[in-house]
Amino acid sequence: MHSALVRVQNVFGFFTTVAFCTAIIVALSITVISQAPSAAIELRNVQVVKGRPHYHSPKREEYAHIRFDLDADLASLFNWNTKQLFVWITATYPSLNPSHPPSQAIIWDTIINSESQQNPSTPFTLYASFTSPAKLPAKVRRASKSKQEIKLAPGIVRLKNSKPKYQITDISGRLSATSNVTLEVGWNVQPWVGALTWTMKEGTSWGRWQGLKGGRSQVFDMPPLKVKGVNQEAVQGSGKPEKAAEASPIIKK
């Protein structure tokens, strides 16, 4: 006769084996789901400023603000094993040394949660799902109605003349008149179980997964730096917002 401890160990071992096999099946099952993401990104405006990009910056240097339009449909990247999607936009430009790879800087990013992450199951949500809307508090009914009106499918991103979240700086301290700059969309799928998957470039495919269609802006040049009459350090020291030297970019077709 086995002791109680041995029986508990056998049950636990069987449970972990089943859980491990189930996780493998779930991780591999997403390969049969077709993916066809697409994105269109356009440059709106470029500003090049010379000053301190951050209050803790030790020196004055050139940095750039890039405004953009983004219309992306990444809904096909979401399935039953997707926890969240990390999306970013990078600005790519040639390095000063031709033998070095191009420089890249992230100007914007976001995390898009799946449906289960946006609306997690709680005792209150379970109660609301089995309760008539008329019996719910008025505040809860108004909040639920407003969410339904503005609700978009996970993975749909529409931005117009959006501000960058991060400024671009270069190790050389110079960015004005930089040529051959492009904006590119990238992503990282974070599943519940399994391996992380990254951006697939346009024209590539893996089984039923297609690469990103579009997701790259036209090539443009950074505008030259304009000399300002106001001392940049004095403006930032007084706490007033800086006035950037703004110029329209040169689009290369």
N, C-alpha and C positions, 0 to 999 in steps of 0.2 A: 504494500500500500504506500502510495506517495503521501508525503506530508503536505500540510496546507501551504507551506512556503514554496514547495516544488510546483504545486498546482498553480499558484499565483504567478510564478516565474514562467510557466508554460503558456498561460493565458496572455501574459504581457508580451512574451516573445511572438506569439501568433498575431497579436494586435499590431505590433510594430512592423511585422512582415507584410501584413495586409495593407497598412497605411503607406509603407514604402512603395509597394507595387502599384497602389492606386495613384500615388503622386507621380510615378513614372508614366503611367497611362495618360494622366491629365496633361503632363508636360509635353508628351509626344502627340496628343490628339489635336493640338492647335495647328500642326503642320498640314492638316487636310482642309483648313479654313483659308479661303482666298483672301489676299490682302492687296489692295490697289490704292495706296495713299496718293494724294495730289496736293499741291500747294502753289500759290502764285504770290510772289513778293515783289514789290516795287519800291524804289527809292522816292522819297518825298522831298527831303531837304538835308543838307549837310552844313554844320557849323564847326569851324575850327577856332579854338580859343587858346591863348597862351596865358597860363597862370598856374594856380595850384589846384589840381583835379580834386583833391580831398583836403580837409582841414588839417590832416596830419601829414600831408606831403612835405618832404624836406626841401623841395626845390620847385622852381617854376618850370613848366614844360608845356608843350602843345598837346591838347587833347581835343577830341571830336565828339559831337553829338549828331546822331543820325536818326532822322525820322523816316518811317516806312509805313507801307500798307501791306497787310497780310491777309490772305484768304486761303485757308487750309482746310482740307477734308481728310482727317486722319481717323475717321470713325471705324474704318475697316481694321484698324490695329487693335480694337477692343473686342474681346471675346470672354468666355467664361473663366479664363485663367489670367486675365489682365487685372492687375491691382491698380496701377497708375501709369501715366505716360508723362515722361519728361521731355519737353520741347524747348529748343533754343534756336537763336539766330546768331550766326557768326559773320563777322566782317573779315574777309580774306584779302590780303594785299602782299605784293612782293617784298622780300627782305632786302636790306641794304646790300648784303653780300649775295651775289647771284648763285653761289654754290650752296647756300642754305635754303631749306624749304620755306614756303610762304608763311608769313605771319598770320595768325588768326586770333581774334578777340571776340568774346561773346558780348553782344549788346543788349540782349533780351532773352529771358527764359520764363518758363512757367511749368507748373505741375497740374496735369489734368487727371482727376480721380475717376475711377469707374463708377457705375451706378451704385454698386454696393457700398463704395466708400463715401459717395455723396449722401446717400440715404441709408445709413446703417440701421440694422434691426435692433430695436430696443423694446422693452416692455410697453412703453407708451405708444410706439408706432404699431405694435401688434394690437394693442387695444383700439387704436384709431382705425385700423383696417377692418375690425369686426364691429365697429360702432357706426351707427348712422350719422352722417355729417350734421344733421340738425341737432344732435345731442352733444356735439363738441362745442367747446367755448368759442365765442365769436372771434376772438383774437387768433385762435388756431385755424379757424376756417379762412380768415382773411390771408394769413401767411401761406396756407396751402394753395389758395387760389392764385396769389401773386407768383409763387414758384412755378405753377403750371403755365402761366402766361409767358414767362421769360425763359422757360426751360429749353435748352438746346441739347442735341445729342452729344455725348462725350466725343471729343476729337474734332468738333467743328470750331474753328477759330476765325473770327472776322475782326480785324483791326484796321482802323482808318486814321492815317496821320498820327500813328502812335509814337510816343516818346520812348527813347531807349531807357532801359533800367540801369545800364552801366555805360560809363564813358570809355572811349578808346584812348589808350596811351601806348607809346612805343618806347622800347629800351633806349633808343637814340634820343628821345625827347623831341623829335620832329615828326610831324604828320602832314603839314600843309603841302599842297601840290603833289601829294602821293598819287600815283597813277595805277590803273588796272585794279581797282577795288571792286569786290563783289559781295553781295549778301547771300547767305545760304541758310536753308532750314535744315535742322537735324533733330533727331529724336532718340529716345531710349525707352524701350518697353520693359517695365518691371512687373513680372508675373507673380502670382501667388506661389507657385512652385516651378522650378525649372531655371533655365539659363536666361540671362539678360540678352535682348536682341537690340541691335543698333541700326542706324540709318543705312538703307540700301539705296545706292545711287541710281539715277535714272538710266534705264537700259539694262539693268541687271535683274536677275530673277533667281528664285530658288524654289522649285516645285510650283506651288500655287501662289507663292509670294512674289509680288512685283515690286520693283524699285520705285522710289518717289518720282512722280511725274511733275516736272517743274521744280519749284523750290529753290530757284537761283535767279537773282536779279541780273539786269544788264550791267555791263562793266561801266564804271564811272571813275572820275578823278576827284580827289579832294580839292576844295577851293584853296587858293593862296591865302595866307594869313593877312588880315587887315590890321593896320596899326591903329590903336585906340588912344584917345586922349586921356582917359581915366586910368590911373594906376590900378592894376588888377589886385595887388595886395591890399591897397587901401580900401577898395570896394568890399573885398571879402572880410577884412578885419572889422569893418563897420557893420557886418551882418546883412548888408543889402544884396539882393540878387544880382548876379553878374550879367553884363550885357555882352552877349557873344558877338563876334565878328561873323556875320552871316553872309553866305554867298551861295548862289545856285550851283549845283554840281554840273560837270560836263559829262553827258551821257554819250557813250560810244556805241554806235549801232553797227 
